[in-house]
Amino acid sequence: MRATVIHAPGDIRVENLPEPKLLAPTDAVIRTVAACVCGSDLWDYRGVNPVSAPTPIGHEYVGVVEETGAEVKDIKPGQFVIGSFFASDNTCAICRAGYQTSCPHKEFVGGCQAEYIRVPLADGTLVALDGQPDDKLVPSLLTLSDVMGTGWYAAVAAEVRPGSTVVVVGDGAVGLSGVLAARELGAERIIAMSRHASRQRLATDFGATDLVTERGEDGVARVKDLTAGLGADSVLECVGTQESMTQAIRSTRPGGNVGFVGVPHQVAVDGEELFFSHVALRGGPAPVRRFLPDLIDRVLNGRIEPGRVFDLTLPLDDAADGYRAMDERRAVKALLRP
C-alpha cells in the first residue's frame, strides 16, 4: 500500500509499505477514505521534534472497515467509521469520565496518511455511521477525528457557556474549530486573534465577533480594551508556545478558564502569577471520542461545516506538497485522498 513516511525534517515521502494486519483480536483494519496533515505533524516536519528513523506519519482518518478481530462485537466490515487518534477501551473509569486519551490501555493511532490503517481497541475507538455518507460531508467528518474534536475540547475545557465572552489564541485549523465550537456552545462574543486575512474571514464565518491582530502583551492589552479592562470568561489556547500560553492566561478574567490544546513546546507556567490570577487551566490531548456522536450528528444535520478548514486537497501521492504548503502558511490544512 502507499503510505506517507517522514525520513527527516522537511523530508516527506510516499512509499510502498506492507498492508496492516490484525495484531490483536480487538483490532480493526480500515480502508482510508480521507486523511490529512495536522498542525502537530509540522513539529516533526520542522525538526522541533526529533526524527530518528523513517516513520509513517498522520493520525487523522475516516474510512471503511475491511476486517475485524474475533473479539470486535460492535464494529462491522463495510461500515464507514471515524475514530480518535488515541485508541481506548471506552469502558474503564477514566474513559467513562470522558478522558479517553488517558485510558490506561490507550494506543496511539499513527501512520494514517496511508491507504489502510490498523485501529486497536476498535469497539472503544471507532464510531460507525448509519450507511455511507455523501462525499461532500467527508471533509467535515474527517475533522472530527482530531481538529474539530480538539477545538471542541478546548471550548469545553475553558467552560464556554451561553452568553460568555471567549478569546481564541491561534488561527490554525484548531483555533478556527475552536471559534466554531464556542459559537455552538452559546458564546455571545468571540474574539479571534489572527493576522491573516483568509483565516480572519473563515473565523468570522464560524462565529467570531471581533478580530485582534496584536500579539503578546499588545494582544492582551487589546483584549482588555474589548472587555472593559477585565479579560474574557474563557480563553482557548490552540498553539502550544510560551507566548501563546502567556497571552492566554493574561487575557482571562479572574475566575475565568483557559482550555489549552496546543501541544506544549518549552512552555512554563509561572506558579505565582497563576496563583494570584484566579485563572483555571485545563487541557491535554483532546478526548475526541467523547464528542464524536454529538459532532457527527451536527455535521450530518448540516448544523456545522468544519471541513471548511481544508483549503487544499491533494492526492496522497502529493502529501509532501501539503506539508510544504502548511509549513509556508499557504494553506490552513491539507486534505489527502488515497
C-alpha positions as CSV (number, residue, x, y, z in Angstrom):
1,M,0.0,0.0,0.0
2,R,1.0,3.6,-0.3
3,A,1.8,5.4,2.9
4,T,3.4,8.7,3.9
5,V,6.7,8.4,5.7
6,I,8.8,11.2,7.3
7,H,12.6,10.4,6.9
8,A,14.0,13.7,8.4
9,P,12.9,17.3,8.9
10,G,11.5,18.5,5.6
11,D,11.7,15.1,4.1
12,I,8.3,13.6,3.4
13,R,7.9,10.6,1.0
14,V,5.1,8.4,-0.1
15,E,6.3,4.8,-0.2
16,N,5.1,1.3,-0.6
17,L,4.7,-0.4,2.7
18,P,3.1,-3.7,3.7
19,E,-0.7,-3.5,4.4
20,P,-1.5,-3.6,8.1
21,K,-2.7,-6.8,9.6
22,L,-4.8,-7.6,12.7
23,L,-2.3,-8.0,15.6
24,A,-4.9,-8.4,18.4
25,P,-8.4,-9.8,18.5
26,T,-9.7,-6.3,19.3
27,D,-8.2,-4.7,16.2
28,A,-9.8,-3.5,13.0
29,V,-8.3,-2.7,9.6
30,I,-9.9,0.1,7.7
31,R,-9.5,1.4,4.2
32,T,-8.8,5.1,4.4
33,V,-11.3,7.3,2.6
34,A,-9.6,10.5,3.6
35,A,-6.7,11.6,5.8
36,C,-5.0,15.0,6.4
37,V,-1.9,16.8,7.6
38,C,-2.2,18.1,11.2
39,G,-0.5,21.2,12.6
40,S,1.2,18.9,15.1
41,D,2.7,16.9,12.3
42,L,4.6,20.1,11.5
43,W,6.6,19.9,14.7
44,D,8.3,16.8,13.3
45,Y,8.5,18.3,9.8
46,R,10.2,21.4,11.1
47,G,12.6,19.5,13.3
48,V,11.3,20.7,16.6
49,N,10.5,17.1,17.5
50,P,13.4,14.7,16.7
51,V,13.0,12.3,13.8
52,S,15.4,9.4,14.4
53,A,14.3,7.0,11.7
54,P,11.8,6.8,8.8
55,T,8.4,6.8,10.4
56,P,4.9,6.5,8.9
57,I,3.0,9.7,9.9
58,G,-0.5,11.0,10.3
59,H,-3.2,10.4,12.9
60,E,-6.5,11.8,11.4
61,Y,-8.7,9.4,9.4
62,V,-12.1,8.3,8.2
63,G,-12.6,5.1,6.3
64,V,-14.5,1.8,5.7
65,V,-13.9,-1.2,7.8
66,E,-12.2,-4.0,5.9
67,E,-11.6,-6.6,8.6
68,T,-12.1,-7.0,12.4
69,G,-10.6,-9.2,15.1
70,A,-12.5,-12.1,16.7
71,E,-13.4,-10.0,19.8
72,V,-14.8,-7.0,18.0
73,K,-18.5,-7.0,18.5
74,D,-19.9,-3.6,17.5
75,I,-17.8,-2.6,14.5
76,K,-18.6,-4.5,11.3
77,P,-16.9,-4.8,7.9
78,G,-18.3,-2.4,5.4
79,Q,-19.2,0.4,8.0
80,F,-18.0,3.9,7.5
81,V,-16.1,4.9,10.7
82,I,-14.4,7.8,12.4
83,G,-12.0,7.3,15.3
84,S,-9.8,9.1,17.7
85,F,-6.0,9.5,17.3
86,F,-5.7,7.5,20.6
87,A,-7.3,4.1,20.8
88,S,-9.2,3.5,24.0
89,D,-11.3,0.8,25.6
90,N,-14.1,3.3,26.3
91,T,-15.2,1.2,29.3
92,C,-12.7,2.0,32.1
93,A,-13.3,4.6,34.8
94,I,-11.1,7.1,33.0
95,C,-13.0,6.7,29.7
96,R,-16.4,6.8,31.4
97,A,-15.3,10.1,33.0
98,G,-14.7,11.4,29.4
99,Y,-10.9,11.3,29.2
100,Q,-10.4,8.5,26.7
101,T,-7.0,9.9,25.7
102,S,-5.7,9.0,29.2
103,C,-7.2,5.4,29.0
104,P,-4.8,3.0,30.8
105,H,-4.9,0.9,27.7
106,K,-4.5,3.7,25.2
107,E,-2.5,3.3,22.0
108,F,-1.6,6.0,19.6
109,V,-3.1,5.5,16.1
110,G,-0.4,6.6,13.8
111,G,0.6,6.1,10.2
112,C,-2.9,7.3,9.0
113,Q,-1.7,9.1,5.8
114,A,-2.0,5.8,4.1
115,E,-4.3,3.6,2.1
116,Y,-5.0,1.3,5.0
117,I,-4.6,1.5,8.8
118,R,-4.9,-0.7,11.8
119,V,-7.0,0.6,14.7
120,P,-6.6,-1.0,18.1
121,L,-9.5,-1.4,20.5
122,A,-11.9,-0.9,17.6
123,D,-15.1,-1.1,19.6
124,G,-14.0,1.6,22.0
125,T,-12.3,3.8,19.5
126,L,-14.4,3.8,16.4
127,V,-17.9,5.3,15.8
128,A,-19.8,3.9,12.8
129,L,-22.3,5.9,10.7
130,D,-25.6,4.5,9.5
131,G,-24.8,3.9,5.9
132,Q,-22.2,5.7,3.7
133,P,-22.1,9.5,3.9
134,D,-22.4,11.8,0.9
135,D,-18.9,12.5,-0.3
136,K,-19.3,16.3,0.3
137,L,-19.6,15.5,4.0
138,V,-16.3,13.6,4.2
139,P,-14.1,16.6,4.9
140,S,-16.2,17.7,7.8
141,L,-16.4,14.2,9.2
142,L,-12.7,13.9,8.9
143,T,-12.1,17.0,11.1
144,L,-14.0,15.2,13.9
145,S,-11.1,12.6,14.3
146,D,-8.9,15.4,15.7
147,V,-9.0,19.1,14.7
148,M,-12.7,19.8,15.3
149,G,-12.8,17.5,18.3
150,T,-9.8,19.3,19.7
151,G,-11.3,22.7,19.1
152,W,-14.4,21.5,20.8
153,Y,-12.5,20.2,23.8
154,A,-10.7,23.5,24.1
155,A,-14.0,25.2,24.4
156,V,-15.4,22.6,26.9
157,A,-12.2,22.8,29.0
158,A,-12.5,26.6,29.1
159,E,-16.1,26.2,30.3
160,V,-17.6,28.2,27.4
161,R,-21.2,28.9,28.3
162,P,-24.2,30.6,26.8
163,G,-23.7,34.4,26.9
164,S,-20.0,34.2,27.6
165,T,-17.1,36.1,26.2
166,V,-14.4,33.9,24.6
167,V,-10.9,34.6,23.2
168,V,-9.3,32.1,20.8
169,V,-5.5,32.3,20.6
170,G,-4.3,30.7,17.3
171,D,-5.8,30.9,13.9
172,G,-4.8,27.5,12.6
173,A,-7.3,24.8,12.0
174,V,-7.7,24.0,15.7
175,G,-8.2,27.6,16.6
176,L,-10.8,28.1,13.8
177,S,-12.5,24.9,15.0
178,G,-12.5,26.4,18.5
179,V,-14.3,29.5,17.2
180,L,-17.0,27.3,15.7
181,A,-17.2,25.3,19.0
182,A,-17.6,28.4,21.0
183,R,-20.4,29.6,18.8
184,E,-22.2,26.2,19.1
185,L,-21.8,26.3,22.9
186,G,-23.6,29.6,23.0
187,A,-20.8,32.2,23.4
188,E,-22.1,35.8,22.9
189,R,-18.8,37.3,22.0
190,I,-15.9,35.5,20.3
191,I,-12.6,37.3,19.9
192,A,-10.4,35.6,17.4
193,M,-6.7,36.5,17.4
194,S,-5.5,36.4,13.8
195,R,-3.2,38.3,11.5
196,H,-4.2,36.5,8.3
197,A,-7.0,37.8,6.1
198,S,-8.2,34.4,4.8
199,R,-8.3,33.0,8.3
200,Q,-10.0,36.1,9.6
201,R,-12.7,35.6,7.0
202,L,-13.3,32.0,8.0
203,A,-13.2,32.8,11.7
204,T,-15.9,35.4,11.1
205,D,-17.9,32.9,9.1
206,F,-17.6,30.5,12.0
207,G,-18.8,33.0,14.5
208,A,-16.1,35.4,15.5
209,T,-17.5,38.8,16.5
210,D,-14.1,40.6,16.9
211,L,-10.7,40.2,15.4
212,V,-7.4,41.1,17.2
213,T,-4.2,41.2,15.2
214,E,-1.8,42.2,18.0
215,R,0.2,39.5,19.8
216,G,1.9,39.2,23.2
217,E,1.3,42.0,25.7
218,D,-0.1,44.2,22.9
219,G,-2.7,41.4,22.2
220,V,-3.5,41.1,25.9
221,A,-4.0,44.9,26.1
222,R,-6.3,44.8,23.1
223,V,-8.4,42.1,24.7
224,K,-8.6,44.1,27.9
225,D,-9.8,47.1,25.9
226,L,-12.6,45.0,24.4
227,T,-13.7,43.6,27.7
228,A,-13.9,46.7,29.9
229,G,-10.4,46.0,31.3
230,L,-11.4,42.6,32.7
231,G,-10.4,39.9,30.3
232,A,-12.5,37.1,28.8
233,D,-14.6,34.5,30.6
234,S,-13.0,31.7,28.6
235,V,-9.8,31.6,26.5
236,L,-8.8,28.8,24.1
237,E,-5.1,28.3,23.7
238,C,-4.6,26.5,20.4
239,V,-0.9,27.0,19.6
240,G,1.5,25.5,22.2
241,T,4.2,28.1,22.6
242,Q,5.3,30.1,25.6
243,E,4.0,33.3,24.0
244,S,0.5,31.8,23.3
245,M,0.2,30.3,26.8
246,T,1.2,33.6,28.5
247,Q,-1.1,35.5,26.2
248,A,-4.0,33.2,27.0
249,I,-3.6,33.3,30.8
250,R,-3.3,37.1,30.8
251,S,-6.3,37.6,28.6
252,T,-8.5,35.7,31.0
253,R,-10.5,37.5,33.7
254,P,-10.1,36.5,37.4
255,G,-12.3,33.4,37.9
256,G,-12.1,32.6,34.2
257,N,-10.8,29.5,32.4
258,V,-8.2,28.6,29.9
259,G,-8.6,25.5,27.8
260,F,-5.2,24.6,26.3
261,V,-4.9,22.1,23.5
262,G,-1.8,23.3,21.6
263,V,0.9,20.6,22.2
264,P,3.3,22.5,24.5
265,H,6.8,23.1,23.4
266,Q,9.1,24.6,26.0
267,V,6.1,26.1,27.8
268,A,6.5,27.0,31.5
269,V,3.7,28.5,33.7
270,D,4.6,31.0,36.4
271,G,3.0,29.4,39.5
272,E,2.9,32.7,41.5
273,E,1.3,34.6,38.6
274,L,-1.2,31.8,38.1
275,F,-2.0,31.7,41.9
276,F,-2.8,35.4,42.1
277,S,-4.7,35.5,38.8
278,H,-7.5,33.2,39.9
279,V,-7.4,31.7,36.4
280,A,-8.1,28.0,36.0
281,L,-6.2,25.8,33.4
282,R,-7.4,22.6,31.9
283,G,-6.1,20.9,28.7
284,G,-4.3,18.0,27.3
285,P,-4.8,15.6,24.3
286,A,-8.4,16.1,23.3
287,P,-10.6,13.1,24.2
288,V,-12.4,13.4,20.9
289,R,-14.1,10.0,21.3
290,R,-16.2,11.7,24.0
291,F,-17.6,14.2,21.5
292,L,-17.8,12.1,18.3
293,P,-21.5,11.0,18.5
294,D,-22.7,14.6,19.1
295,L,-20.4,16.2,16.5
296,I,-21.3,13.5,13.9
297,D,-24.9,14.5,14.3
298,R,-24.2,18.2,13.9
299,V,-22.3,17.5,10.7
300,L,-25.0,15.2,9.2
301,N,-27.7,17.6,10.2
302,G,-25.9,20.5,8.4
303,R,-25.6,22.5,11.6
304,I,-21.8,22.8,11.3
305,E,-19.3,22.5,8.4
306,P,-15.9,22.3,10.0
307,G,-14.5,20.8,6.8
308,R,-14.1,24.4,5.5
309,V,-10.8,24.5,7.3
310,F,-9.4,22.4,4.4
311,D,-8.3,24.9,1.8
312,L,-6.0,22.4,0.0
313,T,-7.0,18.9,-1.3
314,L,-4.3,16.7,-2.8
315,P,-3.9,13.0,-3.8
316,L,-2.0,11.0,-1.2
317,D,1.0,10.8,-3.6
318,D,1.4,14.6,-3.2
319,A,1.5,14.6,0.6
320,A,4.8,16.4,0.6
321,D,3.2,19.3,-1.2
322,G,0.6,19.5,1.6
323,Y,3.3,19.7,4.2
324,R,5.2,22.4,2.4
325,A,2.0,24.5,1.9
326,M,1.1,24.3,5.5
327,D,4.7,25.0,6.7
328,E,4.8,28.1,4.5
329,R,1.3,29.1,5.7
330,R,0.0,29.0,2.1
331,A,-2.7,26.5,3.4
332,V,-4.6,26.2,6.7
333,K,-5.0,22.5,6.4
334,A,-4.3,19.9,3.6
335,L,-6.7,17.0,3.0
336,L,-5.3,13.9,1.4
337,R,-7.2,11.4,-0.7
338,P,-5.7,7.9,-1.1
